[in-house]
C-alpha cells in the first residue's frame, strides 16, 4: 500500500477522490486521468490494471455495477 501511494497516478487519484463530497469518482473520469497520463496506452486496459493494483493494495474499491471508484 505504501509503495503504491508513492506512484504519481495513485497519489493523484487518491487526492482527487478525497476532495469529492461523496468520496467517489466515476469510472470514465478515472479513465480520463489515466489516458492523460499514459496517452500511448489503451485506457480501458490501463484502468483494469489500475483497479487490480488498487484492490491489491487496499487503496480503492471499484464497483462495476455502478462504475464508481471509492477509497479502500
C-alpha positions in Angstrom: 0.0 0.0 0.0 2.7 2.4 0.9 4.6 1.7 -2.3 1.5 2.3 -4.4 0.9 5.6 -2.7 4.4 6.7 -3.9 3.3 6.4 -7.5 2.1 9.6 -9.1 -1.1 8.2 -10.6 -2.3 6.6 -7.4 -1.4 9.8 -5.4 -3.3 12.0 -7.9 -6.4 9.9 -8.0 -6.4 9.5 -4.2 -6.1 13.3 -3.8 -9.0 14.0 -6.2 -11.1 11.3 -4.5 -10.6 12.7 -1.1 -11.8 16.2 -2.3 -15.1 14.8 -3.5 -18.0 15.3 -1.1 -19.2 11.7 -1.6 -15.7 10.4 -1.9 -16.3 8.6 -5.2 -15.3 9.0 -8.8 -16.9 7.9 -12.0 -15.1 5.2 -13.9 -14.9 7.4 -17.0 -13.3 10.3 -15.0 -10.5 7.9 -13.7 -10.0 6.5 -17.2 -9.6 10.1 -18.5 -6.9 10.8 -15.9 -5.2 7.6 -16.9 -5.4 8.4 -20.6 -3.9 11.8 -20.0 -1.0 10.3 -18.0 -0.4 7.4 -20.5 -1.7 8.6 -23.9 0.0 5.9 -25.8 -1.7 3.1 -23.8 -5.2 1.7 -24.1 -7.1 3.4 -21.3 -9.5 0.5 -20.7 -6.6 -1.9 -20.2 -4.8 0.6 -18.0 -7.9 1.1 -15.9 -8.3 -2.6 -15.4 -4.7 -2.9 -14.3 -5.1 0.2 -12.1 -8.1 -1.4 -10.4 -6.3 -4.7 -9.8 -3.3 -2.9 -8.1 -5.6 -0.6 -6.2 -7.6 -3.5 -4.8 -4.4 -5.5 -4.0 -3.1 -2.5 -2.1 -6.4 -1.8 -0.4 -6.3 1.8 -1.7 -9.5 1.9 -3.7 -12.6 -0.1 -4.3 -14.3 -0.3 -7.7 -17.9 -1.3 -8.0 -18.5 -2.5 -11.5 -22.3 -2.3 -11.3 -22.2 1.5 -10.6 -18.9 2.3 -12.2 -17.7 4.1 -9.0 -14.3 4.2 -7.6 -14.1 4.8 -3.8 -11.5 4.7 -1.1 -10.5 1.2 0.1 
